[in-house]
Amino acid sequence: MKYHVRIAEVAAEQIDEAYAWLAERTVHVTAWHEELLQAIASLEEYPLRCPLVPEAEDASGKVRQLLCGTKRHAYRIIFEVEDHQVTILQVRHGARQRPAS
């Protein structure tokens, strides 16, 4: 069964900001962007394979994360699964401090 994947406005803005930041620092920004979009698209198939976000206090099991990239270039794709829809809530650099619960 395929899930419908939707990117929230906040997450889209975070992707654009990360792209702009990386474009100033590396020539590999297009490859990074493609990898990120492929990771997001992969959530159409079995998004429940991804672990719950560590900062989640509740046991609802709706907010999960998918890591994209490696080591210092890893990004957290934070998303919610509800029925047959996946909503991308945030895309954050892996080194950023996690929000307080």
N, C-alpha and C positions, 0 to 999 in steps of 0.2 A: 504494500500500500504506500502510495506517495503522500507526503505531507506538503502542504502549501507553505512556502517560505516567504515571509514578509520582513522587510527591513524598516524598523521604526526610524522616524526622522532624526532623532538624537544619534542613533547608530550610523546613519548615512552621513551626518555631519562629522562624526568622529573618523569615519573612513576618509572623507575628503580632507580633513585636517592632517591625518597621518600621511596621506599621499603627498600633500603640499610640503610637509616637513621633510619627508624622505626625498622628494624630488630635488630639494636644495642640497642634499648631502650624498646622493648616490645615483648612479646611472641605472641601477637595477630596480628602480621603482615600478616599472611596468611589470616585471616578473613577480614582484611582491604583490602587486594589485591583482594580477591574474591568479596567483596562489590563494589569496584571501577570498576572491570571488568563487573559486572552485571549492574551497572549504565550506563556504556558506551554502553553495548549491548542493553539497554532499548531504546536507541536513534534510533534503527531500526524502532520503532513504534512512530509516531507522535512527532518528535523532536521540532516542533513548539510550543509545550506546554510549553517549557522553556522560561524564560524571556530573553530579550536582555541584554547584559552586561551593567552595569551602566555607564561604562566609554565610551561607544559608542556615538560619537557625531553625526554620520550620521543616517539617517532613513532608511538605506538599509534593515535592519531587517535580516541580514545574520549572524551576530556574536551573539551567545547566550551563556547562561551558565546553567549548571546543578550542583546543590550542592550535594555532597555525604559525608555522615558522619554527626556527630553532634557536636555542640558547638566547642570546641577547636580542635577537630579532623576533622573538615570539610575541604573538598577539592573542589575547583572550577574546573569543567570540562568545558573548554571554547572551543566552536566549531562553525563551519560555516555550514550553510545549503545552498546548491546550487543544483537546480534541485532535483534529487532523491539521492543525496549524502550528507552525514554528514562527515565533516573532523574535527577530534579532533585536535585543534591547540595547546592547553596548558592544563596542569593539575597542578594547583597551590594550595598551602595550603591557606585556607581561610583567615588566619591572615596576609598573605603577603600583603604588600602595593600594591595597584593597580597601573599599569603603567600610566604615564601621557599620556593624549590624544595627 
